[in-house]
């Protein structure tokens, strides 16, 4: 990224301000990136744990698979999923507060004994599945934010800060050269004036 500047003191001051802003912001952005990296790993681990729990729960009840043909899937449905928002390192992420199930009434006399347990089991499985999906969503949101933050860190560290430092150095050298030329020309003028006075 080429930094636009002019060879004067005003431009030098502006570049110094921009450089200081970036130098001061860099540690904060690095801390944010580190925090996001940790949160992404935590969300990934939580999602993987819920994946394993869900698979284990399904395997526990595989022996009942043929009984599910008798089960009425209309008995239970998800009525609502209550969410809230939590900021993690400045990133808004969804938090699962509650899952509200709509369970239709059924007769325990006319239905098999295991129906009540079946409804509870489906509640557990649905809860685990929804929680897992939330952790995956959270992980993706945080990972996207982490990538953006890493890009910003790299931009500051590898492009902008060195660019500003180089531009400042070039302006300083130019101003020093200009000052040296000015002093040299003053000396030459003064020497010529002294020579002219000596001749008179």
C-alpha positions in Angstrom: 0.0 0.0 0.0 1.6 3.2 -1.1 1.1 6.0 1.4 0.5 9.4 -0.1 2.4 12.3 1.4 4.1 15.6 0.6 7.6 16.6 1.5 6.7 19.2 4.2 6.4 19.4 8.0 2.6 19.3 7.9 2.6 16.0 6.1 5.3 14.7 8.5 3.1 15.6 11.5 0.0 13.9 9.9 2.0 10.8 9.2 3.4 10.7 12.7 -0.2 10.9 14.1 -1.4 8.1 11.8 1.6 6.0 12.8 1.0 6.5 16.5 -2.7 5.6 16.2 -1.7 2.3 14.6 1.1 1.5 17.0 -1.2 2.1 20.0 -4.1 0.1 18.4 -1.9 -2.9 17.5 -1.7 -4.5 20.9 -5.4 -4.2 21.5 -6.2 -5.8 18.1 -3.7 -8.6 18.8 -5.4 -9.3 22.2 -8.7 -9.4 20.4 -7.4 -11.9 17.9 -6.0 -14.1 20.7 -9.3 -14.0 22.6 -11.2 -14.9 19.5 -8.8 -17.8 18.7 -9.5 -19.1 22.3 -13.2 -18.7 21.9 -13.3 -20.4 18.5 -11.4 -23.4 20.0 -13.8 -23.5 23.0 -16.9 -23.4 20.7 -15.4 -26.1 18.5 -14.7 -28.3 21.5 -18.2 -27.8 22.9 -19.8 -28.6 19.5 -17.7 -31.8 19.2 -18.6 -32.8 22.7 -22.3 -32.3 21.9 -21.8 -34.3 18.6 -20.4 -37.2 20.6 -23.3 -37.0 23.2 -25.9 -37.0 20.5 -24.4 -40.0 18.7 -24.1 -41.8 22.0 -27.7 -41.1 22.9 -28.9 -42.3 19.4 -26.8 -45.5 19.7 -28.3 -46.1 23.2 -31.7 -46.3 21.7 -31.0 -48.1 18.5 -32.6 -51.3 19.9 -35.9 -49.4 20.0 -35.8 -48.4 16.3 -38.7 -50.7 15.3 -40.9 -49.3 18.0 -40.6 -45.8 16.5 -42.8 -46.9 13.7 -45.6 -46.9 16.2 -44.8 -43.5 17.5 -46.8 -40.5 16.5 -44.4 -37.8 15.4 -47.1 -35.1 15.7 -47.0 -35.5 19.5 -44.0 -33.3 20.0 -42.7 -30.2 18.1 -40.6 -27.2 18.8 -42.7 -24.2 19.6 -39.9 -21.6 20.2 -36.2 -21.2 20.7 -35.4 -18.4 23.0 -32.1 -16.6 22.2 -30.1 -13.8 23.7 -26.9 -12.1 22.4 -23.6 -12.1 24.1 -20.6 -10.1 23.0 -17.3 -12.0 22.9 -14.3 -9.8 22.2 -16.6 -7.3 20.5 -18.4 -9.9 18.4 -22.2 -10.5 18.9 -22.9 -14.2 19.2 -26.2 -16.0 19.8 -26.8 -17.7 23.2 -29.4 -20.4 23.5 -31.5 -19.6 26.6 -34.4 -22.0 26.3 -36.1 -24.4 23.9 -39.9 -24.5 24.3 -41.5 -27.7 23.2 -45.1 -28.1 22.3 -46.3 -31.6 23.5 -49.8 -32.6 22.6 -51.8 -34.5 25.1 -52.1 -38.2 24.6 -53.8 -41.0 26.5 -51.5 -43.2 28.5 -54.1 -45.9 28.5 -54.5 -46.1 24.7 -50.8 -45.7 24.0 -47.9 -48.1 24.8 -46.1 -47.6 28.1 -42.9 -46.3 26.4 -44.6 -43.3 24.8 -43.9 -41.0 27.7 -40.3 -42.0 27.7 -40.2 -41.6 23.9 -41.4 -38.0 24.2 -38.7 -37.3 26.8 -36.1 -38.9 24.6 -37.1 -36.8 21.6 -36.9 -33.7 23.8 -33.3 -34.7 24.9 -32.2 -35.4 21.3 -33.7 -32.2 19.9 -32.1 -30.2 22.7 -28.7 -31.7 22.1 -29.0 -31.2 18.3 -30.1 -27.6 18.7 -27.3 -26.8 21.2 -24.8 -28.4 18.9 -26.0 -26.3 15.9 -25.7 -23.2 18.1 -22.1 -24.0 19.0 -21.3 -24.5 15.4 -22.9 -21.2 14.4 -21.1 -19.5 17.2 -17.8 -21.1 16.1 -18.3 -19.9 12.5 -19.2 -16.3 13.6 -16.2 -16.1 15.9 -13.9 -17.7 13.3 -15.0 -15.2 10.7 -14.3 -12.3 13.1 -10.9 -13.8 14.0 -9.9 -14.0 10.3 -10.9 -10.3 9.8 -9.0 -9.4 13.0 -5.9 -11.4 11.8 -6.1 -9.5 8.5 -6.2 -6.2 10.3 -3.2 -7.2 12.5 -1.2 -8.2 9.3 -2.2 -5.0 7.6 -1.0 -2.9 10.5 2.2 -4.9 11.2 3.3 -5.7 7.7 2.0 -2.9 5.5 0.8 0.3 7.2 3.3 0.7 10.1 6.3 0.0 7.9 4.9 2.2 5.2 4.3 5.1 7.5 7.8 4.7 9.0 9.4 4.7 5.5 7.4 7.8 4.5 8.4 9.6 7.6 12.1 8.7 7.1 11.9 10.0 3.5 10.3 13.3 4.5 12.9 13.8 7.3 15.8 13.1 4.9 14.3 15.5 2.3 13.9 18.2 4.9 17.4 17.7 6.3 18.8 17.8 2.7 16.8 21.0 2.1 18.1 22.5 5.3 21.7 21.6 4.5 21.4 23.1 1.0 19.9 26.2 2.5 22.8 26.5 5.0 25.4 25.9 2.2 23.8 28.5 -0.1 23.8 31.0 2.8 27.5 30.3 3.4 28.2 30.8 -0.3 26.3 34.1 -0.4 28.0 35.3 2.8 31.4 34.4 1.5 30.7 36.2 -1.8 29.6 39.3 0.1 32.8 39.2 2.2 34.9 38.9 -0.9 33.0 41.7 -2.6 33.6 43.9 0.5 37.3 43.1 0.6 37.7 44.1 -3.1 36.1 47.5 -2.3 
